[in-house]
Amino acid sequence: MSTQSLATQASATPAAVKSDAGQSGSGISALKIMNYTILVLLTLVFVGPLFFILMNSFKGRFFISSSPFALPIGDYFVGLTNYTSGLAVTNFFNAMGWSFVITIGSVTVIVFFTAMTAYYITRIKARWTNVVYLIFVFSMIVPFQAVMFPTIKIADMLGLSNPAGMMVLYLGFGAGLSVFIFSGFVKSIPLEIEEAATIDGCGPLKTYFYIVFPMLKPVAITVAILNTMWVWNDYLLPYLVIGLSTPYKTIPVAIQMMAGSYGDNDMGAMMAMLVLAIIPIVVFYLFSQKYIIEGVAAGAVKG
């Protein structure tokens, strides 16, 4: 090859590299634009209903039906009237108190017992422990409606129509997913750590509470968060078990009682109470969302 040809090729090479870099940059920018567009659309899908509820909580009840998507301005705006009327009708703070009691108690019971259960059936290698694990996994796919009536009947027979009974029922319905997540994490804990604790004189209980359970903290937080959002927002189980004639009504049940017969619904007050019901769980989720990703990744991928 001649010297002139080499010079020509060398001079053309930077231009070709620059062209390839430009094409790569345009491809990356187009991909970013597409990703941002999808994320914005998903944000609107999830945040839109919340904004709709907040917006209509400041509008008159008749304007909500006639102009549900109009902004609460001018004659539409009623200030805090919906909030004051809703608080008076629903006895909201009493319902919120019982919601906190049932939610905190249920989540504590679920985390405490399901962590021990997952540890036991994971470490004890036997056929019956495998069967128990499969039963827990199978319970995840059984819809509540399939066992709704037997559950109500048994709850009435055992006297579980109270906050303590609700904690027992939530333990039963929340055990499947919780044991599944805990088991995946326990499998990743090296047996050598527990053997070292046994050599140092720790029995099974000391080994679990002083060695294993502290290591389960990330996934325990995740299980607690997931169950908190479920129990707090649950309507059907408290409605069927506790009912409407007891003082133990939770927030969803208390809000649903505002729906009158023959279409006599104060939608403005209902929207206002929904806003107040959403605030605690949204704040809780915002402060703990990072633990969900960490715990799910640790519990579901390992093992």
C-alpha positions in Angstrom: 0.0 0.0 0.0 1.4 3.4 -1.0 2.1 6.3 1.4 -0.6 8.4 -0.2 -3.3 5.7 0.4 -2.3 5.4 4.0 -2.5 9.2 4.5 -6.0 9.2 2.9 -7.2 6.4 5.1 -5.8 8.1 8.2 -7.5 11.4 7.4 -10.8 9.6 6.8 -10.7 7.6 10.1 -11.5 10.5 12.5 -14.5 11.5 10.5 -15.8 7.9 10.5 -15.3 7.6 14.3 -17.0 11.0 14.8 -19.9 9.8 12.6 -20.3 6.5 14.6 -20.1 8.4 17.9 -22.8 10.8 16.7 -25.1 7.9 15.7 -24.5 6.2 19.1 -25.2 9.5 21.0 -28.4 10.0 19.1 -29.4 6.4 19.8 -28.8 6.9 23.5 -30.7 10.2 23.6 -33.7 8.6 21.8 -33.7 5.7 24.3 -33.6 8.2 27.2 -36.5 10.2 25.7 -38.5 7.0 25.3 -37.8 5.9 28.9 -38.7 9.3 30.3 -41.9 9.3 28.3 -42.9 6.0 29.7 -42.1 7.0 33.2 -44.1 10.2 32.9 -47.1 8.3 31.6 -46.9 5.8 34.4 -46.6 8.6 36.9 -49.8 10.2 35.5 -51.6 6.8 35.7 -50.7 6.3 39.4 -50.8 9.9 40.6 -53.9 10.8 38.6 -56.4 9.1 40.9 -54.9 10.6 44.0 -55.0 14.1 42.5 -58.6 13.4 41.4 -59.6 12.5 45.0 -57.8 15.5 46.4 -59.3 17.9 43.9 -62.9 16.7 44.5 -62.5 16.8 48.3 -62.7 20.6 48.0 -65.8 20.7 45.8 -69.5 20.6 46.5 -71.2 17.3 46.4 -73.4 18.2 43.4 -70.5 19.7 41.4 -68.6 16.4 41.8 -71.3 14.6 39.9 -71.8 17.3 37.2 -68.2 18.3 36.7 -65.9 15.7 38.2 -62.8 16.8 36.4 -63.2 20.6 37.0 -60.8 22.4 39.3 -62.2 23.5 42.7 -62.4 27.2 41.9 -65.1 29.7 42.0 -68.5 28.4 43.0 -67.1 24.8 43.0 -64.8 25.5 46.0 -66.3 24.8 49.4 -63.2 25.0 51.5 -62.9 22.5 54.4 -66.7 21.9 54.6 -66.3 18.4 53.3 -63.6 17.6 55.9 -65.6 18.9 58.9 -68.8 17.1 57.8 -66.9 13.9 57.1 -65.2 13.9 60.5 -68.5 14.5 62.3 -70.3 11.7 60.4 -67.7 8.9 60.5 -66.1 9.4 63.9 -62.9 9.3 61.9 -60.3 9.6 64.6 -61.8 6.6 66.5 -61.6 4.6 63.3 -58.1 5.7 62.7 -57.1 4.7 66.2 -58.5 1.2 65.7 -56.8 1.0 62.3 -53.5 1.8 63.9 -54.0 -0.8 66.6 -55.1 -3.6 64.2 -52.4 -2.7 61.6 -49.5 -2.5 64.1 -50.6 -5.6 66.0 -51.2 -7.7 62.9 -47.9 -6.7 61.3 -45.9 -7.4 64.5 -47.5 -10.9 64.8 -46.9 -11.7 61.1 -43.3 -10.7 61.2 -42.6 -12.5 64.5 -44.2 -15.8 63.7 -43.5 -16.1 60.0 -39.8 -15.4 60.4 -39.5 -18.3 62.9 -41.6 -20.6 60.7 -39.5 -19.9 57.7 -36.3 -20.5 59.6 -37.5 -23.8 60.9 -38.9 -25.3 57.7 -35.8 -24.1 55.8 -33.2 -25.5 58.3 -35.1 -28.8 59.1 -34.7 -30.9 56.0 -37.6 -33.3 56.0 -40.4 -34.3 53.7 -43.1 -32.9 55.9 -41.3 -29.5 56.1 -41.3 -29.4 52.3 -45.0 -30.1 52.4 -45.6 -27.3 54.9 -43.6 -24.9 52.7 -45.7 -25.9 49.6 -48.9 -25.3 51.6 -47.7 -21.8 52.5 -46.9 -21.1 48.8 -50.2 -22.6 47.7 -52.1 -20.3 50.1 -50.8 -17.3 48.1 -52.8 -18.2 45.0 -56.1 -19.0 46.8 -58.4 -15.9 46.5 -60.0 -14.6 49.6 -63.4 -14.9 48.1 -63.0 -18.7 47.9 -62.6 -19.0 51.7 -64.7 -16.0 52.7 -67.8 -17.7 54.1 -66.0 -20.5 56.0 -63.6 -17.9 57.5 -66.5 -15.7 58.7 -68.3 -18.8 60.2 -65.2 -20.0 62.0 -64.4 -16.5 63.2 -67.8 -16.2 64.8 -67.5 -19.6 66.4 -64.1 -18.8 67.9 -65.1 -15.3 69.0 -62.6 -13.6 66.7 -64.9 -10.6 65.9 -62.6 -8.1 67.7 -59.3 -6.4 67.2 -57.3 -9.3 68.7 -59.2 -11.8 66.5 -58.4 -9.7 63.4 -54.7 -10.0 64.2 -55.1 -13.8 64.2 -56.9 -13.8 60.9 -54.4 -11.4 59.3 -51.7 -13.8 60.4 -53.4 -16.6 58.6 -53.9 -14.7 55.4 -50.5 -12.9 55.4 -48.4 -16.0 56.3 -48.0 -17.3 52.8 -46.2 -14.4 51.2 -44.2 -13.7 54.3 -42.9 -17.2 54.8 -42.0 -17.3 51.1 -39.9 -14.2 51.3 -38.3 -15.1 54.6 -37.4 -18.6 53.4 -35.6 -17.2 50.4 -33.4 -15.1 52.6 -32.8 -17.8 55.3 -31.3 -20.0 52.6 -28.6 -17.4 51.9 -27.4 -17.4 55.6 -24.3 -19.7 55.9 -24.7 -22.6 58.2 -21.2 -22.1 59.6 -22.5 -19.0 61.5 -25.1 -21.1 63.3 -22.6 -23.9 63.9 -20.2 -21.4 65.5 -22.9 -20.1 67.8 -23.7 -23.7 68.8 -20.1 -24.4 69.6 -20.1 -21.3 71.8 -23.0 -22.7 73.8 -26.1 -21.2 72.2 -29.2 -23.3 72.0 -31.6 -23.2 69.1 -33.6 -20.2 70.5 -30.5 -18.2 71.4 -29.1 -18.9 68.0 -32.2 -17.7 66.3 -32.9 -14.6 68.4 -29.2 -13.4 68.8 -27.7 -14.5 65.4 -30.3 -15.3 62.8 -33.1 -12.8 63.4 -30.8 -9.7 63.4 -29.6 -10.9 60.0 -33.2 -11.0 58.8 -33.7 -7.3 59.5 -33.7 -6.1 55.8 -36.3 -8.7 54.7 -38.2 -8.3 57.9 -38.6 -4.6 57.2 -39.8 -5.4 53.7 -42.4 -7.9 55.0 -43.6 -5.3 57.5 -44.0 -2.6 54.9 -45.9 -4.9 52.4 -48.3 -6.1 55.1 -48.8 -2.7 56.6 -50.1 -1.3 53.3 -52.3 -4.4 52.9 -53.8 -4.4 56.4 -54.3 -0.6 56.5 -56.2 -0.5 53.2 -58.2 -3.7 53.7 -61.9 -3.3 53.7 -63.5 -6.7 53.1 -62.2 -8.7 56.0 -62.9 -6.1 58.7 -66.3 -5.5 57.2 -67.3 -9.2 57.2 -65.7 -10.1 60.6 -66.1 -7.0 62.8 -69.2 -5.6 61.0 -70.8 -2.2 61.2 -72.5 -2.3 64.7 -69.3 -2.5 66.7 -67.0 0.3 67.9 -63.9 -1.4 66.3 -64.6 -0.1 62.8 -61.5 0.6 60.7 -61.1 3.6 58.3 -62.3 1.8 55.1 -65.4 0.5 56.9 -66.2 3.9 58.4 -65.8 5.6 55.1 -68.0 3.1 53.3 -70.8 3.7 55.9 -71.1 7.2 54.4 -72.6 5.7 51.2 -76.4 6.1 51.7 -79.2 4.2 50.0 -81.0 5.3 46.9 -78.0 7.3 45.6 -77.9 9.6 48.6 -74.1 9.8 48.8 -72.1 12.8 50.1 -69.3 12.3 47.7 -67.5 15.4 48.8 -67.2 14.2 52.4 -66.2 10.7 51.2 -63.4 12.2 49.1 -62.2 14.2 52.1 -62.1 11.2 54.3 -60.2 9.2 51.6 -57.6 11.9 51.5 -57.1 11.7 55.3 -57.0 7.9 55.1 -54.3 8.0 52.4 -52.0 10.5 54.0 -50.6 8.1 56.8 -49.8 5.2 54.4 -48.3 7.5 51.7 -46.0 9.1 54.2 -45.1 5.7 55.6 -44.3 4.4 52.1 -42.2 7.4 51.1 -40.0 7.0 54.1 -39.6 3.2 53.7 -39.7 2.5 50.0 -35.9 1.9 49.7 -36.2 -1.0 52.1 -38.8 -2.7 49.8 -36.4 -2.9 47.0 -33.5 -4.1 49.2 -35.5 -6.7 51.0 -37.3 -8.1 47.9 -33.9 -8.4 46.1 -32.3 -10.1 49.1 -35.2 -12.5 49.8 -36.4 -13.4 46.3 -33.2 -13.7 44.4 -31.0 -15.6 46.9 -31.5 -19.3 47.6 
